């Protein structure tokens, strides 16, 4: 998959979105994408659609990680 763990600064009601692909750049359907804070006390997740796309709205964390 093309999604790796990443640290992102957060903003109020920010949206993190992206696309998960396999090594051949084909979309990955049904992959679970998790956004969590730096203390792992808060998280939200989404599942990729048929195009490999996901979108997560968050406002809980100051520093977010995507896995």
N, C-alpha and C positions, 0 to 999 in steps of 0.2 A: 504494500500500500504506500501511497505517497504522503500520508499524514504522519508527521513525527511530533513528539512532544515539544511544545513551544511555550515560552513565557510571553504574555502579552499584557501591556498596561490596559487597565479597564477604565471606562467612562460610564457615567450614569446612563442606564438603559441602552447600553451598547449592543450591537449585533455582531456576532462572529459568524462568518459564513465561509464556505469553501466547497471544494470538490475532492473526493477520495478516488484515486485511480490505482490500478494495478501497474506492475512494471512495464506493461505494454501500452500504458496510457488509456486503458479501457476503464469506464466507470465501475466502481464497486457498489453494488446495491445491497442495502441492509446492514451496512457497517455501523456500529455504535460509536458515536463521537461524544466524548465527555469533556466538559469545561469545568475546571475546579480551581479553587483559590490556593494561595501559597501555603496555607496551613492545613489544607485538605479537610476543612470544616464545612464547606459548601460545594455543591456540584449541581450541574444540570446537563442533560444529555439530549441527543437527537439521533435519529437513524437516517442514513443516507437514502435518497430516493433512487429511482431507476436511472437517473443521470449521474449518480454519485454525489449529489449536492446535499448540503446540510446547512442549517441556520439555527443559531442559538441566541436568544436575547438574555442578557444578564445585567444585573446592577448590584450584585452582592459583593464582588471581590475587587480589591485594588490592583492585584497582580494575578492574572489568570493563566492557566496552563490548558493546552488542548492536547488530548490524547485520543 
